[in-house]
C-alpha cells in the first residue's frame, strides 16, 4: 500500500505468515529514507496467506490475501501495487517480541446530518447555513403576505438592499424633517381577550404574538393620510428590536418591544407601530399588559415564525362564562350588570395609554426583522417607552424559554431572539415630536 509511488520503497506484511488463528495484523509501507509507516491494521479471526513481496520489474508479485471466517475476503491494496524494490530487499521478519491481543480502534459512529424543519432559521452569526447571513436562502413560502395580501411582496427579501433592513439604532437627531400631517389615530374596533374568535394567542420560538380575527382587527389612521388600516397581528420581542441613541452618542437596548403590524395592502407596504418596553425594578405590574401575558400563559402549541399555523385559541370565551353566571343570578338586571362588567374587562385596546404612552414617534423605512424580511415597511417607533415590572419581564422570558416552543425543532440552536442592528447610512429618519 503506497503512500505515494515516488516515496514507496518496499511493502511488507510484518509478523504474519499463513495460518488460521485469531490475529492482529499490520501492514507497513517503508519509505526510501528507511522509515516505516503503518498504513493498515486490524484484528479478526481468519486466514492470512500468500504473503510475499513485489518482484523487480513486475506489478503484483507475491500477494497478500486475508480471508476472515464469516466475513468477506479480499486482497489488500498494499500487496498489489506498482512500487519497485531495486535492491530486492527481503520482507522483514516478525519482531522478536510481539504484543498480543492489541485492541482495534473504536469505530466512529455515523452521524446522519440533522434535518431542520422547513423554514428554519436562527440568530447565530457563525452559522453560515441558517444564521442571519443565510436568511436570504430560507424557504419563506406560505407566509402571511403570500396567503392573504396580494399587493404586498411576499418574497424573501432578507438579502436585498442591506441599507434598507431593520432594526436600526435610532439617531438622537433626525436626518430629515417630519413629514407627518397628523398624529397616529387608533379606531375603536377592539380585540377581546376573552372571545377566541376575535384572535389567537400564539408563541413562536422568538415572539409572543396575537393574531387578530376577521372583523376584530384594531385599525389606525396613519399620519400620512388615507383611510384606516386594519392590523394583522401584534407581537412582543425580548429584548427590544430597536435601540435609542442619546445626545452623547451612546445607544440603549430596552427590555422588550411591543409592535402592531398593519398591512397597508392597497399601498403595497406595511406600517409597524412599535413601543419600546422598559422593565423597572420596583415598578408595579402594568395591568393592561398583564391581560396579554395571561393570554399567552394558556398557549400550549408552538407556532411557526412566519407561516400561518396553529396556536391554541383561548377557551374561556364569553359564552361559557355567561352560562356559569346565569346559574348563580337571581334577576335579569344582575345578569346584565355582570355581562357588561365582563365585556369591559375583556375588551382590549391595543393603543391604551399604558401600552402606547405617547403620540410622538421616530419614523423610517426598513423591513420586518425576521424572514421573510418584508421590505417597504414604515416603522413608527413611539418616543416614550411602556413601563412594566421586572416580574412581568421574567414572565415573558419564561414563556419564550420554557413555554411550548422549548423542545420544538424550530427553536433549536437559536443563539438569540432579535436581529443585530442594521446599517442605516443614507436613510431618511424622521423624528416627529411636540414641535411638529
C-alpha positions as CSV (number, residue, x, y, z in Angstrom):
1,X,0.0,0.0,0.0
2,X,1.9,3.1,-1.2
3,X,1.7,6.5,0.3
4,X,3.0,7.7,-3.0
5,X,4.7,5.9,-5.8
6,X,7.7,8.2,-5.7
7,X,8.4,7.6,-2.0
8,X,7.4,3.9,-1.7
9,X,10.5,1.6,-1.4
10,X,9.0,-1.7,-0.2
11,X,5.8,-3.1,1.1
12,X,5.7,-5.8,3.6
13,X,3.3,-7.6,6.0
14,X,5.0,-7.6,9.3
15,X,4.8,-10.5,11.7
16,X,2.3,-12.6,9.8
17,X,2.6,-15.8,7.8
18,X,-0.2,-18.0,6.5
19,X,-2.2,-19.6,9.4
20,X,-5.6,-19.9,10.8
21,X,-5.8,-18.0,14.1
22,X,-7.1,-15.1,15.9
23,X,-4.7,-12.5,14.8
24,X,-3.7,-8.9,15.0
25,X,-2.2,-7.8,11.7
26,X,-0.4,-4.7,10.5
27,X,0.6,-3.5,7.0
28,X,3.5,-1.1,6.7
29,X,5.0,1.0,3.9
30,X,8.7,1.5,4.1
31,X,9.8,4.8,2.6
32,X,13.1,5.5,0.8
33,X,14.6,7.0,3.9
34,X,14.1,3.7,5.7
35,X,11.3,4.8,7.9
36,X,8.1,2.7,8.1
37,X,4.6,4.0,8.2
38,X,1.7,1.8,9.4
39,X,-1.0,2.1,6.8
40,X,-3.4,-0.6,7.9
41,X,-4.2,-2.8,10.9
42,X,-6.9,-4.9,12.3
43,X,-7.9,-7.8,14.4
44,X,-10.0,-10.7,13.4
45,X,-10.3,-14.5,13.2
46,X,-9.3,-15.8,9.7
47,X,-6.6,-16.7,7.4
48,X,-3.7,-14.6,6.1
49,X,-1.9,-16.2,3.1
50,X,0.2,-15.6,0.1
51,X,2.5,-13.3,2.0
52,X,5.2,-12.1,-0.3
53,X,6.9,-9.1,-1.8
54,X,6.9,-7.5,-5.2
55,X,9.4,-8.8,-7.7
56,X,11.6,-6.4,-9.5
57,X,10.1,-5.4,-12.8
58,X,6.6,-6.8,-12.0
59,X,3.4,-5.2,-10.8
60,X,2.0,-7.7,-8.4
61,X,4.5,-10.3,-7.4
62,X,3.8,-12.1,-4.1
63,X,0.5,-11.4,-2.7
64,X,-1.5,-10.8,0.5
65,X,-4.9,-12.3,1.0
66,X,-7.0,-12.1,4.2
67,X,-9.9,-14.4,4.5
68,X,-11.9,-13.8,7.7
69,X,-14.2,-16.5,8.9
70,X,-17.8,-15.5,8.3
71,X,-16.7,-12.3,6.7
72,X,-15.8,-11.1,3.2
73,X,-12.4,-12.0,1.9
74,X,-10.3,-9.7,-0.1
75,X,-6.8,-8.6,-1.1
76,X,-5.1,-5.7,0.5
77,X,-4.1,-2.9,-1.9
78,X,-0.8,-2.9,-0.1
79,X,0.2,-6.2,-1.6
80,X,-0.8,-5.3,-5.1
81,X,1.0,-2.1,-6.1
82,X,3.3,-0.8,-8.7
83,X,6.2,0.0,-6.3
84,X,9.6,-1.5,-7.1
85,X,12.3,-2.8,-4.9
86,X,15.5,-2.0,-6.8
87,X,17.7,-3.8,-4.2
88,X,15.4,-6.8,-3.9
89,X,15.3,-6.3,-0.1
90,X,13.7,-9.3,1.6
91,X,10.5,-9.0,3.5
92,X,11.1,-8.0,7.1
93,X,10.7,-10.8,9.6
94,X,8.5,-10.5,12.6
95,X,10.0,-8.8,15.6
96,X,11.3,-10.9,18.5
97,X,8.7,-9.6,20.9
98,X,5.1,-9.4,19.6
99,X,2.4,-7.8,21.6
100,X,-0.7,-9.9,21.9
101,X,-4.3,-9.0,21.6
102,X,-3.9,-5.4,20.7
103,X,-7.3,-3.8,20.7
104,X,-8.6,-2.3,17.5
105,X,-9.6,1.3,17.4
106,X,-13.2,2.0,18.3
107,X,-15.2,2.7,15.1
108,X,-16.5,6.2,14.7
109,X,-20.3,6.0,14.6
110,X,-22.0,7.5,11.6
111,X,-24.0,10.6,12.5
112,X,-26.6,11.5,9.9
113,X,-26.8,15.2,9.1
114,X,-29.6,16.8,11.2
115,X,-32.6,17.7,9.1
116,X,-34.0,21.1,10.0
117,X,-37.7,21.9,9.6
118,X,-38.8,23.8,6.5
119,X,-38.4,27.5,7.0
120,X,-35.9,27.1,9.9
121,X,-33.5,30.0,10.7
122,X,-31.6,31.1,13.7
123,X,-29.6,34.1,15.1
124,X,-26.2,32.5,15.3
125,X,-23.8,34.9,13.5
126,X,-21.3,32.0,13.0
127,X,-23.9,29.7,11.3
128,X,-23.3,30.1,7.6
129,X,-26.2,27.8,6.7
130,X,-29.1,29.1,8.9
131,X,-27.8,32.2,10.6
132,X,-28.6,35.9,9.6
133,X,-26.0,35.8,6.7
134,X,-28.0,32.9,5.1
135,X,-31.5,34.2,5.8
136,X,-31.9,35.0,2.1
137,X,-31.9,31.3,1.4
138,X,-34.7,30.4,3.9
139,X,-37.8,29.0,2.3
140,X,-40.5,31.5,3.3
141,X,-43.3,30.1,1.2
142,X,-46.7,30.1,3.0
143,X,-46.1,33.3,4.8
144,X,-49.0,35.7,5.8
145,X,-48.4,38.1,2.9
146,X,-48.4,35.3,0.3
147,X,-51.7,33.8,1.6
148,X,-53.7,37.0,2.5
149,X,-52.3,40.2,0.9
150,X,-52.0,40.2,-2.8
151,X,-50.4,43.7,-3.1
152,X,-47.6,43.1,-0.6
153,X,-44.4,41.5,-1.8
154,X,-44.3,38.1,-0.2
155,X,-40.9,37.0,-1.4
156,X,-37.8,36.5,0.8
157,X,-36.2,40.0,0.9
158,X,-33.6,39.3,3.6
159,X,-30.6,39.7,1.2
160,X,-32.0,42.6,-0.7
161,X,-30.6,46.1,-0.1
162,X,-28.6,45.9,3.1
163,X,-29.2,49.6,3.8
164,X,-33.0,49.1,4.0
165,X,-33.1,46.4,6.6
166,X,-34.4,46.6,10.2
167,X,-33.9,47.1,13.1
168,X,-31.6,50.1,13.5
169,X,-30.3,52.2,16.3
170,X,-32.5,55.4,16.0
171,X,-30.4,58.5,16.0
172,X,-30.8,61.3,18.5
173,X,-31.2,63.9,15.7
174,X,-33.4,63.2,12.7
175,X,-31.8,63.0,9.3
176,X,-34.8,64.7,7.7
177,X,-37.8,66.8,8.7
178,X,-41.0,65.2,9.9
179,X,-43.5,64.6,7.0
180,X,-46.4,63.6,9.1
181,X,-49.6,65.6,8.7
182,X,-51.3,64.3,11.8
183,X,-50.8,62.0,14.8
184,X,-51.5,58.3,14.8
185,X,-55.2,57.7,15.4
186,X,-56.5,54.4,16.6
187,X,-60.0,53.2,15.8
188,X,-62.1,51.5,18.5
189,X,-62.8,48.1,16.9
190,X,-61.4,46.2,19.9
191,X,-59.9,42.8,20.2
192,X,-61.4,40.7,23.1
193,X,-59.0,38.8,25.3
194,X,-61.9,36.5,26.3
195,X,-63.5,35.6,23.0
196,X,-61.5,33.1,21.0
197,X,-63.0,34.1,17.6
198,X,-61.6,37.6,18.0
199,X,-58.0,36.5,17.8
200,X,-55.4,33.8,18.6
201,X,-52.7,34.0,21.2
202,X,-49.5,32.4,19.7
203,X,-46.0,31.8,20.9
204,X,-43.2,31.3,18.3
205,X,-39.6,30.5,19.1
206,X,-38.8,34.2,19.3
207,X,-42.1,36.1,19.7
208,X,-45.2,36.4,21.8
209,X,-47.9,37.2,19.3
210,X,-51.7,37.9,18.9
211,X,-53.1,37.2,15.5
212,X,-56.4,39.2,15.1
213,X,-59.6,37.5,13.9
214,X,-61.5,38.8,10.9
215,X,-63.8,41.7,12.0
216,X,-61.9,42.3,15.2
217,X,-58.7,43.9,13.8
218,X,-57.8,47.1,15.5
219,X,-57.3,49.8,13.0
220,X,-55.2,53.0,12.7
221,X,-55.2,56.1,10.6
222,X,-51.6,56.8,9.7
223,X,-50.1,60.3,9.8
224,X,-49.5,60.3,6.0
225,X,-53.3,60.3,5.5
226,X,-55.7,57.9,3.9
227,X,-58.3,55.5,5.3
228,X,-57.9,53.4,8.4
229,X,-55.7,50.4,8.1
230,X,-56.5,47.1,9.9
231,X,-53.9,45.3,11.9
232,X,-52.9,41.7,11.1
233,X,-51.1,40.9,14.3
234,X,-49.4,42.3,17.4
235,X,-46.2,40.8,18.9
236,X,-43.6,41.3,21.6
237,X,-39.9,40.7,21.2
238,X,-37.5,40.2,24.1
239,X,-35.1,42.2,24.2
240,X,-36.0,45.2,22.1
241,X,-35.6,45.3,18.4
242,X,-34.6,48.9,18.1
243,X,-32.2,51.0,20.2
244,X,-32.3,54.7,21.0
245,X,-29.3,56.9,20.7
246,X,-28.7,59.5,23.4
247,X,-27.2,63.0,22.9
248,X,-23.8,61.7,23.9
249,X,-23.9,59.1,21.1
250,X,-24.4,56.1,23.3
251,X,-27.2,53.6,22.4
252,X,-29.6,51.8,24.7
253,X,-31.2,48.5,24.3
254,X,-34.6,48.2,26.1
255,X,-36.1,45.2,27.9
256,X,-38.6,44.3,25.1
257,X,-40.6,45.8,22.2
258,X,-44.3,45.8,21.5
259,X,-45.2,46.0,17.8
260,X,-48.6,46.3,16.0
261,X,-48.3,45.3,12.3
262,X,-50.7,47.0,9.9
263,X,-50.5,45.7,6.2
264,X,-51.5,48.7,4.0
265,X,-52.4,46.4,1.2
266,X,-53.6,49.0,-1.4
267,X,-50.4,50.9,-1.0
268,X,-48.2,47.7,-1.1
269,X,-46.5,48.4,2.2
270,X,-46.6,47.7,5.9
271,X,-46.9,50.1,8.8
272,X,-45.3,48.9,12.0
273,X,-46.2,50.9,15.1
274,X,-43.7,49.9,17.8
275,X,-43.2,50.8,21.5
276,X,-40.0,50.1,23.5
277,X,-40.7,48.4,26.8
278,X,-38.7,49.3,29.9
279,X,-38.8,46.9,32.9
280,X,-38.1,48.9,36.0
281,X,-37.2,47.4,39.4
282,X,-39.8,48.4,41.9
283,X,-42.4,49.3,39.3
284,X,-45.9,47.9,39.7
285,X,-47.3,45.5,37.2
286,X,-48.8,47.0,34.0
287,X,-52.4,45.8,34.5
288,X,-53.3,46.2,30.8
289,X,-50.2,44.4,29.6
290,X,-50.8,41.6,32.1
291,X,-54.0,40.7,30.2
292,X,-51.8,39.7,27.3
293,X,-49.4,37.8,29.5
294,X,-52.4,35.9,30.9
295,X,-53.5,35.0,27.4
296,X,-50.0,33.7,26.4
297,X,-49.9,31.7,29.6
298,X,-52.7,29.5,28.2
299,X,-50.9,28.7,24.9
300,X,-49.8,25.0,24.6
301,X,-48.7,24.9,20.9
302,X,-45.5,26.4,19.3
303,X,-46.4,28.4,16.2
304,X,-44.1,29.0,13.2
305,X,-42.4,32.3,12.9
306,X,-44.0,33.3,9.7
307,X,-46.3,30.5,8.4
308,X,-49.9,30.6,9.2
309,X,-50.2,27.8,11.7
310,X,-51.6,26.5,14.9
311,X,-51.6,28.4,18.2
312,X,-54.2,27.4,20.7
313,X,-57.1,29.8,21.0
314,X,-58.2,30.6,24.4
315,X,-61.0,28.5,25.6
316,X,-62.6,30.8,28.3
317,X,-64.9,32.6,25.9
318,X,-67.8,34.8,26.9
319,X,-70.5,32.2,26.2
320,X,-69.0,29.7,28.7
321,X,-68.6,32.4,31.4
322,X,-72.1,33.6,30.9
323,X,-73.6,30.2,31.3
324,X,-72.0,29.8,34.7
325,X,-73.2,33.2,35.8
326,X,-76.8,32.5,34.8
327,X,-76.9,29.6,37.2
328,X,-76.0,32.0,40.1
329,X,-78.0,35.0,39.1
330,X,-81.4,35.8,40.6
331,X,-82.5,38.6,38.4
332,X,-82.1,39.7,34.8
333,X,-80.7,43.0,35.9
334,X,-77.9,41.3,37.8
335,X,-77.1,39.2,34.8
336,X,-77.0,42.3,32.6
337,X,-74.6,44.0,35.0
338,X,-72.2,41.1,35.1
339,X,-72.2,40.8,31.3
340,X,-71.3,44.4,31.0
341,X,-68.5,44.2,33.6
342,X,-67.1,41.2,31.8
343,X,-67.2,42.9,28.4
344,X,-65.3,45.9,29.8
345,X,-62.7,43.6,31.4
346,X,-62.2,41.5,28.2
347,X,-62.2,44.4,25.7
348,X,-58.6,45.2,24.9
349,X,-57.4,48.5,23.3
350,X,-54.0,47.9,21.7
351,X,-53.5,51.7,21.9
352,X,-54.3,52.0,25.6
353,X,-52.2,54.8,27.2
354,X,-50.4,52.3,29.4
355,X,-49.2,50.5,26.2
356,X,-48.7,53.4,23.9
357,X,-47.8,56.3,26.2
358,X,-47.1,59.0,23.6
359,X,-48.2,60.3,20.2
360,X,-44.7,61.3,19.2
361,X,-42.5,58.9,17.2
362,X,-39.4,58.2,15.1
363,X,-40.2,57.2,11.6
364,X,-38.2,55.4,8.9
365,X,-38.5,52.8,6.1
366,X,-37.0,49.4,6.6
367,X,-38.1,45.7,6.7
368,X,-39.6,43.3,9.1
369,X,-36.9,42.0,11.4
370,X,-37.3,38.2,10.7
371,X,-37.7,36.2,7.5
372,X,-39.2,37.0,5.0
373,X,-37.8,40.4,6.0
374,X,-40.6,42.1,4.1
375,X,-39.4,45.4,2.8
376,X,-41.3,48.7,2.3
377,X,-42.1,48.6,6.0
378,X,-42.7,52.0,7.5
379,X,-41.7,51.9,11.2
380,X,-43.3,54.3,13.7
381,X,-41.3,53.8,16.9
382,X,-43.0,55.7,19.8
383,X,-40.7,58.1,21.6
384,X,-41.7,57.2,25.1
385,X,-41.4,53.6,26.4
386,X,-44.0,51.4,28.0
387,X,-43.3,50.7,31.7
388,X,-43.7,47.2,33.1
389,X,-42.4,45.4,36.2
390,X,-39.4,43.2,36.5
391,X,-41.7,40.3,37.3
392,X,-43.6,40.8,34.0
393,X,-40.3,40.7,32.1
394,X,-39.4,37.5,33.9
395,X,-42.8,36.0,32.9
396,X,-42.1,36.9,29.2
397,X,-38.7,35.3,29.3
398,X,-40.1,32.2,30.9
399,X,-42.9,31.9,28.2
400,X,-40.3,32.1,25.5
401,X,-37.6,29.9,27.0
402,X,-39.7,27.4,29.0
403,X,-43.1,27.6,27.1
404,X,-44.5,25.5,24.3
405,X,-41.5,26.1,22.0
406,X,-38.9,24.8,24.5
407,X,-38.4,21.5,22.6
408,X,-39.7,22.4,19.2
409,X,-37.2,21.8,16.3
410,X,-37.8,25.3,15.1
411,X,-36.4,26.7,18.4
412,X,-33.2,24.6,18.4
413,X,-29.8,26.4,18.4
414,X,-31.4,29.9,18.1
415,X,-28.5,31.8,19.8
416,X,-30.7,34.8,20.3
417,X,-34.1,36.2,19.5
418,X,-33.5,39.5,17.9
419,X,-31.5,40.6,14.8
420,X,-28.4,42.7,15.1
421,X,-28.6,46.4,14.3
422,X,-28.6,47.0,10.6
423,X,-26.9,49.7,8.5
424,X,-28.7,53.0,8.3
425,X,-26.4,55.0,6.1
426,X,-28.2,57.4,3.8
427,X,-31.6,56.5,5.2
428,X,-34.3,59.2,5.9
429,X,-35.1,59.0,9.6
430,X,-37.8,61.4,10.9
431,X,-38.5,62.4,14.5
432,X,-42.0,63.7,14.9
433,X,-42.4,65.4,18.3
434,X,-44.2,68.2,20.0
435,X,-42.9,70.9,17.7
436,X,-44.4,69.2,14.7
